[in-house]
Amino acid sequence: MLQLKIVSPEKIEFDGAVESVLVPGTMGQFEILNDHAPIISTLCKGFVEYGTKEGKVRLDILGGFVEVQKNMVSLCVEVKE
């Protein structure tokens, strides 16, 4: 399992355990799974999708950053309203 934290300027959008995270990288969409290599990347307009025990959740964003390190995924994003 991955620990995901999504932060926007307004609030913490999500903080919890997930199975996977799909993000809109500037070089293309990519998926983060358990034991992913460390990475820092910019994000473009699109959607973040993550899978929890309850199902998949989709969050529309305008851009941001993602950092992955030791099964910890941190996203700093601007959420589309």
LINNOR-V204946 format. One record per residue. PSI is psi in whole degrees, -180 to 180 (* if undefined). OMEGA is omega in whole degrees, -180 to 180 (NA if undefined). NEAR is the number of other ideal C-beta (glycine too) atoms within 8 Angstrom. Layout:
BEGIN
psi->PSI omega->OMEGA near->NEAR
psi->PSI omega->OMEGA near->NEAR
END
This chain:
BEGIN
psi->150 omega->176 near->7
psi->151 omega->172 near->15
psi->118 omega->-175 near->10
psi->133 omega->173 near->13
psi->121 omega->179 near->11
psi->121 omega->-178 near->12
psi->134 omega->173 near->10
psi->169 omega->178 near->11
psi->-25 omega->-177 near->3
psi->-38 omega->-173 near->4
psi->176 omega->170 near->5
psi->115 omega->-176 near->8
psi->-36 omega->-179 near->9
psi->144 omega->175 near->10
psi->106 omega->-179 near->6
psi->-175 omega->-178 near->7
psi->138 omega->178 near->7
psi->163 omega->178 near->13
psi->-32 omega->-179 near->9
psi->161 omega->177 near->10
psi->130 omega->177 near->13
psi->125 omega->-176 near->11
psi->153 omega->179 near->14
psi->83 omega->178 near->10
psi->157 omega->-179 near->12
psi->-21 omega->177 near->6
psi->7 omega->-180 near->4
psi->161 omega->-180 near->4
psi->140 omega->175 near->8
psi->156 omega->-177 near->8
psi->140 omega->178 near->8
psi->123 omega->179 near->12
psi->175 omega->179 near->8
psi->140 omega->180 near->7
psi->29 omega->176 near->4
psi->147 omega->177 near->11
psi->149 omega->177 near->4
psi->139 omega->-178 near->7
psi->149 omega->168 near->8
psi->130 omega->-177 near->7
psi->151 omega->172 near->11
psi->153 omega->178 near->8
psi->145 omega->178 near->16
psi->-178 omega->179 near->8
psi->135 omega->-179 near->7
psi->-141 omega->180 near->10
psi->150 omega->171 near->9
psi->131 omega->179 near->15
psi->130 omega->179 near->10
psi->147 omega->-177 near->14
psi->123 omega->175 near->9
psi->179 omega->177 near->11
psi->-29 omega->-179 near->2
psi->-16 omega->-178 near->3
psi->-168 omega->-179 near->5
psi->143 omega->178 near->7
psi->138 omega->-179 near->9
psi->132 omega->-178 near->7
psi->118 omega->179 near->13
psi->131 omega->-179 near->7
psi->160 omega->177 near->15
psi->-14 omega->180 near->8
psi->178 omega->179 near->9
psi->-154 omega->-178 near->11
psi->154 omega->174 near->10
psi->141 omega->174 near->14
psi->132 omega->178 near->8
psi->130 omega->178 near->12
psi->119 omega->177 near->5
psi->54 omega->178 near->4
psi->18 omega->173 near->9
psi->122 omega->-179 near->9
psi->122 omega->179 near->15
psi->126 omega->177 near->9
psi->132 omega->172 near->15
psi->110 omega->-170 near->7
psi->158 omega->169 near->16
psi->118 omega->-175 near->9
psi->135 omega->176 near->11
psi->132 omega->-179 near->7
psi->* omega->NA near->2
END
